Amino acid sequence: MIQGSGRCHYHPERTGLGICVECRRVICRECTTQFEGINRCASCLEKRRKALEGPAERREWSVSNVLLALIGAALVYGGVLLLAQMATGL
């Protein structure tokens, strides 16, 4: 589709109603969604929704996560033992 032709980018047989502010494509009534008071196409609206949601929470523990947790716990435990020995030695 030629930009500015007045036909919907996604439905060339339909007349364009507006322009998506993100991708600047002409879109028809069915493709237009107002979000934050601005016209966006479905593709750009989905990108905007994902950006607003932020990164997904990680809940799985990989082998490296478990090893790092064990090493951290061992370092803390070793530090506590060292402090205890220093306190009793004074």
N, C-alpha and C positions, 0 to 999 in steps of 0.2 A: 504494500500500500504506500502511496506517496503521501508524505506528511502534509496536512493542510488540504487534503482532497475532500474532507467532510464526511468520509465514510469510516465506520468503526474499524479499528485495527483488527479486532478479533472476529467481527462479523461484517465483512465487506459489503454484504447486501443491505445493511442497515445504515441509516443516517446517523452521523455522529452527533452526540449531545454536548459533549465537553471534551476537555483535554486533561489527562492525568498529570498532576503536578510533578510526579516523580520521573516518569519515563517520557513525558510529553507526547504520548500517543493519543490520537482521537479515539474516543470511546462512546458507545451508544448508551441508552438509558439502562439496559440490563447489565451493562458492564461497569456502570458508575456507582461507586459507593462513597458516601461522604464520611470521612473520618477526621476528627478534629476540625470540622467545618471546611474541609478541603476535598475536592474530587480526586479519587484514586482508582486505578483499575484493580482487579482482583489479585493480579500478580504482585503489584507494588504494595497492596494492602497486606498481603501475607508476609512480605519481607518486613514491613513496618511492625506487624504483630510479633514476629519472632524477635525483632530488635528490642521491643518493649518488654518482652518476657525475660530477657537476659539469658545467660547460659543455664543449661539444665543442671540440676543437682547430681553430683556423682555419688552413688551409693555402693558401688561394688568395690571390693578390696582385691587388688591384684597381688601377686607374689611380692613385688617390690614394695608395695604399701605395707604388707605384713612385716617384711624384713626391716624396713625403716622404723616401724613402730617398736619392734623388738630391740633394735639397736638403741633407739632413744630411751626405752625403758631401762636397758642395761646400763647406759651412761648415767642416767639419773640414780639408779640403785648404787652404782659404783661411787658416785659422788657423795651419796648419803653415807655409805660405809667409810669412805675416806674422811669425811667430816667427823664421824663418830670416833674414829681412831685418833684423830688429831685432838679432839676434845678430851678424851680419856688419857691421852699422853701428856697433857699439860699439867 
